[in-house]
Amino acid sequence: MILRMGKQDLEYPGPYIGELREATDLKGVADALQTRMEEDGYLLIRGLLDKDLVLETRRQMVEVMAERGMLDSAHPKMDAVKAPEGGGGFFGGANDLTRCPAFQQMVASDPVMRFFETLRGGPIATYDYKWLRVVGPGDFTGAHYDIVYMGRGTPNVCTCWIPIGDCPFELGPLALLVGSHRFERIKETYGKMDVDRDHVVGWFTNDPVEMVDRYGGRWATTEFEAGDALIFGMYTMHGSLTNTSDRYRISSDTRYQLASEPLDERWVGREPKGHYAWTKGQTVEMTEARAKWGV
């Protein structure tokens, strides 16, 4: 099988990309979850969320997307087929998609909060700001660390990537570079960056082959079903496969940490300010920044 990541076609499984390892059987066992997280930099938990709630979230969101003219009316709304004039994008913060009641319930549901309490060993806080992505045909996410976008609080923040509906390979699911949480040179350079302070483009690279050839590791991905979740830390390099379908990939990224640890002030409060300077004015290209860092 050939999978497309960015503009690269990769054999799957092959030398550059393979299958994510499941950790579903470790759910509820704190020591085992923490050990696996340290080993792999991620946890793939099948069925973490209530499937019916995830699908209800999708139903509410596609209704909004249809009202916006994003969907092709010749197909069922739940298929989320892109309209000829429609467009995807990032829908973070407070808007008519993230305000969907089922979405708000889903990301703070008891199974999710209990899971992170077990993983982190105490009461959990989640950022008030919610990230939602509606990824259209031909689109993808480049490789990056999350720390560069939300590194002003504790570094012990977890991202929980949730596909809102089934996500086969052609929709462009997330892919992680296994072992990248131990790339010390990248962590000490790129990983110290702050996009609002440094005005640098956030993606480290769009070339998944370069990452493996230069730094090691191996990309990993899988096909997801509604209810599955992928959890990883701030220093796990990740991006996505390219959406090669005619449909939107709808997914969310929510963040969880111990309530006792410092929170990044950009993402909390009744009206989180989010990124306030990143795309304002002149932006430094990543190629220039990497040359300066020597990575």
KOLVEX-598785 format. One record per residue (C-alpha): residue in three letters; x, y, z. Coordinates in steps of 0.2 Angstrom, whole numbers, padded with zeros to 4 digits, always signed. Example, Ala and Ser with C-alpha at 12.3 -4.5 7.8 and 13.67 -1.06 7.14 Angstrom:
REM KOLVEX-598785
Ala+0062-0022+0039Ser+0068-0005+0036
This chain:
REM KOLVEX-598785
Met+0000+0000+0000Ile+0006+0018-0004Leu+0002+0032+0008Arg+0004+0050+0004Met+0012+0061+0017Gly+0014+0079+0012Lys+0020+0077-0006Gln+0029+0061-0003Asp+0022+0044-0007Leu+0028+0031+0006Glu+0026+0012+0006Tyr+0016+0006+0020Pro+0022-0003+0030Gly+0040+0001+0024Pro+0056+0009+0030Tyr+0049+0026+0033Ile+0031+0022+0040Gly+0023+0008+0049Glu+0009+0004+0061Leu+0005+0013+0078Arg+0006+0002+0093Glu-0010+0001+0103Ala-0010+0004+0122Thr-0029+0000+0124Asp-0025-0015+0136Leu-0016-0003+0147Lys-0030+0009+0150Gly-0033+0011+0169Val-0015+0005+0174Ala-0005+0021+0178Asp+0012+0013+0179Ala+0010+0004+0163Leu+0003+0019+0154Gln+0017+0030+0160Thr+0030+0018+0155Arg+0023+0016+0137Met+0022+0035+0135Glu+0040+0036+0140Glu+0045+0022+0128Asp+0035+0027+0113Gly+0030+0046+0115Tyr+0012+0042+0112Leu-0003+0031+0117Leu-0016+0024+0105Ile-0032+0020+0114Arg-0046+0012+0105Gly-0063+0016+0111Leu-0058+0029+0124Leu-0073+0040+0120Asp-0091+0035+0118Lys-0094+0031+0100Asp-0112+0038+0100Leu-0107+0054+0107Val-0093+0056+0094Leu-0105+0053+0080Glu-0118+0065+0088Thr-0104+0078+0088Arg-0101+0074+0070Arg-0120+0076+0066Gln-0120+0093+0075Met-0105+0099+0066Val-0110+0094+0048Glu-0126+0103+0050Val-0116+0119+0054Met-0105+0115+0039Ala-0120+0112+0028Glu-0127+0129+0033Arg-0110+0137+0028Gly-0111+0129+0011Met-0096+0118+0014Leu-0104+0102+0010Asp-0109+0094-0007Ser-0128+0093-0005Ala-0128+0078-0017His-0121+0067-0004Pro-0127+0063+0014Lys-0121+0076+0026Met-0113+0063+0038Asp-0101+0059+0023Ala-0094+0077+0024Val-0091+0078+0005Lys-0083+0094+0000Ala-0094+0106-0010Pro-0086+0113-0026Glu-0084+0130-0019Gly-0081+0124-0001Gly-0065+0125+0009Gly-0058+0118+0025Gly-0047+0126+0038Phe-0043+0128+0056Phe-0058+0132+0067Gly-0050+0134+0084Gly-0057+0145+0098Ala-0076+0149+0100Asn-0086+0148+0085Asp-0102+0139+0079Leu-0092+0123+0077Thr-0083+0122+0093Arg-0099+0128+0102Cys-0108+0112+0097Pro-0115+0105+0113Ala-0110+0087+0110Phe-0092+0093+0106Gln-0090+0102+0122Gln-0097+0087+0131Met-0086+0075+0122Val-0069+0083+0126Ala-0073+0084+0144Ser-0082+0068+0146Asp-0079+0057+0161Pro-0069+0043+0151Val-0057+0057+0145Met-0055+0066+0161Arg-0053+0049+0171Phe-0040+0043+0158Phe-0029+0059+0160Glu-0031+0058+0179Thr-0024+0040+0179Leu-0010+0045+0167Arg-0004+0060+0176Gly-0009+0055+0194Gly-0020+0069+0199Pro-0034+0081+0196Ile-0034+0087+0178Ala-0036+0104+0169Thr-0040+0106+0151Tyr-0037+0122+0141Asp-0053+0132+0138Tyr-0047+0135+0120Lys-0052+0121+0109Trp-0043+0116+0092Leu-0054+0110+0078Arg-0048+0105+0061Val-0058+0103+0045Val-0045+0096+0033Gly-0050+0097+0015Pro-0045+0086+0000Gly-0027+0088-0004Asp-0023+0096+0013Phe-0011+0090+0026Thr-0002+0095+0042Gly+0017+0097+0042Ala+0029+0090+0055His+0030+0099+0071Tyr+0031+0099+0090Asp+0016+0106+0100Ile+0028+0114+0113Val+0032+0129+0101Tyr+0013+0134+0101Met+0009+0131+0120Gly+0026+0131+0129Arg+0023+0145+0142Gly+0016+0133+0156Thr+0021+0116+0161Pro+0029+0106+0147Asn+0020+0091+0154Val+0004+0094+0143Cys-0004+0080+0133Thr-0012+0082+0117Cys-0027+0071+0113Trp-0031+0069+0095Ile-0049+0064+0092Pro-0056+0060+0074Ile-0074+0065+0074Gly-0080+0050+0064Asp-0071+0036+0056Cys-0054+0041+0048Pro-0047+0029+0035Phe-0030+0032+0027Glu-0038+0042+0013Leu-0044+0055+0025Gly-0027+0059+0031Pro-0025+0053+0049Leu-0012+0059+0061Ala+0006+0051+0059Leu+0019+0052+0073Leu+0038+0051+0072Val+0042+0037+0084Gly+0057+0041+0095Ser+0056+0060+0091His+0053+0064+0109Arg+0071+0059+0112Phe+0079+0070+0098Glu+0089+0081+0110Arg+0097+0093+0098Ile+0080+0097+0090Lys+0072+0099+0107Glu+0086+0111+0113Thr+0084+0122+0097Tyr+0067+0121+0088Gly+0059+0114+0104Lys+0064+0131+0113Met+0055+0141+0100Asp+0039+0151+0104Val+0029+0156+0088Asp+0022+0172+0096Arg+0039+0178+0103Asp+0050+0172+0088His+0038+0175+0073Val+0044+0158+0065Val+0034+0147+0054Gly+0028+0133+0066Trp+0031+0117+0055Phe+0048+0110+0056Thr+0047+0102+0039Asn+0035+0096+0026Asp+0047+0082+0021Pro+0044+0066+0031Val+0058+0056+0022Glu+0071+0070+0027Met+0066+0068+0046Val+0069+0049+0046Asp+0085+0050+0035Arg+0093+0064+0045Tyr+0087+0060+0063Gly+0081+0042+0063Gly+0065+0035+0070Arg+0050+0030+0059Trp+0033+0037+0056Ala+0018+0028+0062Thr+0000+0029+0058Thr-0016+0019+0058Glu-0034+0019+0052Phe-0046+0026+0066Glu-0064+0023+0071Ala-0075+0035+0080Gly-0071+0034+0098Asp-0052+0031+0096Ala-0040+0043+0103Leu-0021+0046+0100Ile-0012+0054+0115Phe+0006+0061+0114Gly+0017+0074+0123Met+0023+0091+0118Tyr+0040+0084+0111Thr+0033+0071+0099Met+0035+0076+0081His+0019+0073+0072Gly+0010+0078+0056Ser-0003+0070+0045Leu-0006+0060+0030Thr-0012+0070+0015Asn-0031+0069+0013Thr-0033+0060-0004Ser-0052+0059-0003Asp-0066+0070-0009Arg-0072+0072+0009Tyr-0067+0083+0024Arg-0057+0075+0039Ile-0065+0082+0055Ser-0054+0081+0070Ser-0050+0090+0086Asp-0034+0093+0097Thr-0037+0095+0115Arg-0025+0098+0129Tyr-0024+0091+0146Gln-0012+0093+0161Leu-0011+0092+0180Ala-0022+0106+0187Ser-0008+0110+0200Glu+0005+0114+0186Pro+0006+0131+0177Leu-0005+0134+0162Asp-0001+0143+0146Glu-0011+0159+0149Arg-0014+0161+0130Trp-0026+0146+0131Val-0037+0149+0147Gly-0050+0160+0152Arg-0068+0165+0146Glu-0060+0172+0130Pro-0043+0165+0128Lys-0032+0177+0118Gly-0023+0163+0108His-0009+0167+0096Tyr-0007+0186+0097Ala+0009+0190+0087Trp+0014+0174+0077Thr+0007+0179+0060Lys+0008+0198+0063Gly+0022+0207+0053Gln+0037+0198+0045Thr+0038+0179+0048Val+0054+0170+0049Glu+0055+0155+0037Met+0059+0138+0045Thr+0073+0135+0033Glu+0081+0151+0039Ala+0078+0146+0058Arg+0085+0129+0055Ala+0101+0135+0047Lys+0104+0146+0062Trp+0101+0132+0074Gly+0111+0120+0064Val+0097+0107+0063
